[in-house]
Amino acid sequence: MELRSGRRLRRSPPPHGAPSRRGLGGGIDLISALPDEMLLLVLVRLRCVRAAVQTGLLSRRWRDLWTGLTDLTFRYLDPATIKAVLARFAASSTPVSTLGIHLRTRETAYHANLLLCAAALLSPRELVFTLSSSYMGDLDDRIELPCFNCTTSIKLDTERFGVRVADGEFNSLERLSLSGNNNAFSALLHRCHVLRELSITGFDSRQLSLPPTAEFLSLEKLSLNGNIVNIGTMLTRCPRLRVLSATFRGVEPCSIEAALLALEGAVALGLVVSLLGIHIDRGGYNVDANRFSSLLRAATRLSPQEVVVTHEIYGHVTIDLPCFHRATSIMMDLHYNISFTVQPTSEFSALEMLSLSGKCRVLDIGTLVTCCPRLRTLKATVVGNIIVHSTLLHELDIDRDIDTECRGIDIVTPMLKQLQLKVRAGGDIGMSISAPAVEKVLWERWYTGWPLVFGCWSLKRMRA
């Protein structure tokens, strides 16, 4: 039998004169009798080198079997231990397909640099390196990224640590993901001549700016997350770009709208916006109803497949929910008191998941559901009565509105699996629910006005 790697399965013979292995019930231990490479597949599923080494305690048959692994993942082990294991693999010339190193919060840039140098000697096909450090040492500490000549994928998350790139070319690198203090990413990109996928998550607009002569002739997929100030300029440097994911953080709303306008031309030429994220914080930005509504309309013109909007500025407005024709997922978490209205002519033809949380509310949930023929999951705060008729809905989560009362509930959902209702009402509620396939139900009711009094006790809230 031959594996996908091209290697053939081999059965390791038991030691000479060794008795047949038997399990606790007296039967033959069939697992230990399997070929080495099938046992290695078991160790790979553990996704941790430490757990794989510990299997050697089971029997001699498993001892040192982990040294044949080609996928190595180290989770929060001591750096000295990791370095020793990497040195052992380097000495044995065992090819490493995937190498993942996740360091603990107390480790420093010094420890990270030691392990990256040891990792470079293995030339893994894929590298994942994470340093979530709480170490508050010298702010000038840098992560030294050595050259990985044969590596095709690198995912590097250094949080607050800056990165300095060693001399050399990354001639095989096709996928690169950088998170943290990416102050040297432009120097790295100059050495990645076959890069097809790039993901950058940063916190400072200066870190996401490009040198004047930077061009990415092979780049097909781009993901940017941070203070994006020149995204339009970057697109002009990527002639083969086909898919874009853009998340704006810490950017003035007017600058976000200008950036979205700059993207419209690329979308018209075939660029697909897989994700559009807009995060507005309490940065002193003045966002009134007209500005917020205009921003959402500008987002719709890019036809994103996924939309994520968060808003931390307080206010109270009522606006139309713009129609995202191609979006399959829309998530909005707004501190703004926004009441969304929906036009009966709107059509969310591709929408499967809609989540409106925080302080945003829907004035007419019935019209909204009618405009979403493919909706599977709905989470929203509803003003007034609850009317939901849907043939495909699987999850429904309706929250109460603290300013209005619910007088009626009319739900017809033959495919519904999960139902969660939180309503606020004073008197009786006219209720009709048809959900024959429902499996999980949560019902909560808040009573308005004076609580119901029963002798010496009163009822303000009921949950079932």
Secondary structure, 3 states (H helix, E strand, C coil): CECCCCCECCCCCCCCCCCCCECCCCCECCCCCCCHHHHHHHHHHHCCHHHHHHHHHCCHHHCCHHHHCCEEEEECCCHHHHHHHHHHHHHHCCCCCEEEEEECCCCCHHHHHHHHHHHHHHCCCEEEEEECCCCCCCCCCEEEECCCCCCCEEEEECCCCEEEECCCCCCCCCEEEEECCCCCHHHHHCCCCCCCEEEEECCCHHHHCCCCCCCCCCCCEEEEEECCCCHHHHHHCCCCCCEEEEEEECCCHHHHHHHHHHHHHHHHCCCEEEEEEEEECCCCCCCCHHHHHHHHHHHHCCCCCEEEEEECCCCEEEEECCCCCCCCEEEEEECCEEEEECCCCCCCCCCCEEEEEECCEECCHHHHHHCCCCCCEEEEEECCCEEEECCCCCEEEEECCCCCCCCEEEEECCCCCEEEEEEEECCCCEEEEECCCCCEEEEEEEECCCCEEECCEEECEEEC
